[in-house]
Amino acid sequence: MTMQTFLGELLDAGFALERFVEPRATEAARRVDEVRYRKTLHTPFFVAVRMRKS
């Protein structure tokens, strides 16, 4: 599912988007696994949204 479809369906159902976040890797993660850090830094693997019913 694309992000456009995901958010579009929620908005069409009467929800209002309050916040959208793409969490990124931290410096602590870099110290644990540099390769994985670089991969997740540029390609987020999940998003967090806060919605409220309008």
Secondary structure in CASP SS format (residue, H / E / C, confidence):
PFRMAT SS
TARGET T0000
AUTHOR 0000-0000-0000
METHOD secondary structure of the structure
MODEL  1
M C 1.00
T C 1.00
M H 1.00
Q H 1.00
T H 1.00
F H 1.00
L H 1.00
G H 1.00
E H 1.00
L H 1.00
L H 1.00
D H 1.00
A C 1.00
G C 1.00
F E 1.00
A E 1.00
L E 1.00
E E 1.00
R E 1.00
F E 1.00
V E 1.00
E C 1.00
P C 1.00
R C 1.00
A C 1.00
T C 1.00
E H 1.00
A H 1.00
A H 1.00
R H 1.00
R H 1.00
V H 1.00
D C 1.00
E H 1.00
V H 1.00
R H 1.00
Y H 1.00
R H 1.00
K H 1.00
T H 1.00
L H 1.00
H H 1.00
T C 1.00
P C 1.00
F C 1.00
F C 1.00
V C 1.00
A E 1.00
V E 1.00
R E 1.00
M E 1.00
R E 1.00
K E 1.00
S C 1.00
END
